[in-house]
Amino acid sequence: MTTVEPEHQAAQRIPSLAEIEEAAASLVGVIEHTPTQNSLHLTEILGAPVSLKLENLQRTGSFKVRGATYRLSRLTPEERARGVVAASAGNHAQGVALAAQELGVPATIYMPLGVPVPKLLATRGYGAEVVLQGETVAEPLRLAAEHAERTGAILIHPFDHSDIVIGQGTLGLEVMDDVPDVETIIVGIGGGGLIAGVAAAAKARAAAEGRQVRIIGVQAENAAPVPLSLEAGHPVEITTRPTIADGILVARPGEIPFDTIRNYVDEVVTVSDDDIARAVLALLERAKVVVEPAGAVGVAAIMAGKIHSHGRTVAILSGGNIDPLLLQRIVSRGLAASGRYMTVRIPLPDRPGQLVMVSQVIAGAGGNVTEVLHTRHGQGLQIGDVNLQVSVELRGTEHRELVLQALRDAGFRPEVMPD
């Protein structure tokens, strides 16, 4: 027989405004009150005023330090002496490492072998002992749990603990303080700790002021267990696919944050990797800020037309820790997704002047050739044929079609290569 948890028991898991305000007071001097800036570009797209909460400028480059610091601050002296252990591929690792350093608590962090070098060096730089093992974060998670069982160290979960949710909720209070007339807050969702905390804080503060605020969650299409979990009424696990938003690549939302999500989050939408890449690029160009893919999903949802709001809207940029090499690839993908860059393959007869003709057609249509590959080798090529691969800078999707049509009109057969 299935038992249904009584509503009052579920409500007990939802943080109160008093708890989050107490956490905020305890974090003064430890975390930064990150700035908020208006975005004219996103305001034009949405048709309503949009502000960006720049949590990517937080200490360690992410909101994770809020929950980690509050969680560790509530450990007893005996628990602190036993040390803490965590598993992460990046932001949670840095948050726990810094919190442990500030509080004088020994910390061991398990990270996968492929962790980006900047995140690895930052975690070590905060004084944590780092153990590299496993191809994905699943292996470090198992090892961290075994470490806690073996040594008595306290396992610091990235999202499924009430103190973590309460700590992340301090970001919601800042949004309400910075933008008093906010009507909609957009938050990315991984395990659910951030949106649960923000939703609890914002909804409670708004209710105390006699008004309402909408909370919209955003997940990557390739890792979106929350919509299915909401349909089922409980957390469900899905099979994820790779996504550039690795910071929210979670197969199952946490039990504790899910209660708040179910009660306080008004809508959950998903965005594609192309949407996210476009958002990272737009934030670089328009807002002059560096944001990791997981931190840009709220902006991606606005740009993709997934958000409908008529009042003041705040999108939380939850993190800025991105490997420079990944950023380079994402910018390239964002340019391609925006129609501002393409690579075309053109089969040609192997005779003098063909490359010049292609270049002249592209230049005549206003395209700028940035790279050329000319080869006589390739599957399906006939003797006497060559393949020309040309990369071109463009002004947008309409310009891309203009260049392609100019090539066709000149008798060429361009094939756009995948990103």
Secondary structure, DSSP 8 states (H G I E B T S, - for coil): ------HHHHHTTS--HHHHHHHHHHTBTTB----EEE-HHHHHHHTS-EEEEEGGGSGGGBTHHHHHHHHHHTS-HHHHHH-EEEE-SSHHHHHHHHHHHHHT--EEEEE-TT--HHHHHHHHHTT-EEEE--SSTHHHHHHHHHHHHHH--EE--SSSSHHHHHHHHHHHHHHHHH-TT--EEEEE-SSSHHHHHHHHHHHHHHHHTT---EEEEEEETTS-HHHHHHHHTS---------S-GGG--SS--HHHHHHHHHH--EEEEE-HHHHHHHHHHIIIII-----GGGGHHHHHHHTT----SS-EEEEE-B----HHHHHHHHHHHHHHTTSEEEEEEEEESSTTHHHHHHHHHHHTT-EEEEEEEES--TT--TTEEEEEEEEE-SSHHHHHHHHHHHHHTT---EE---
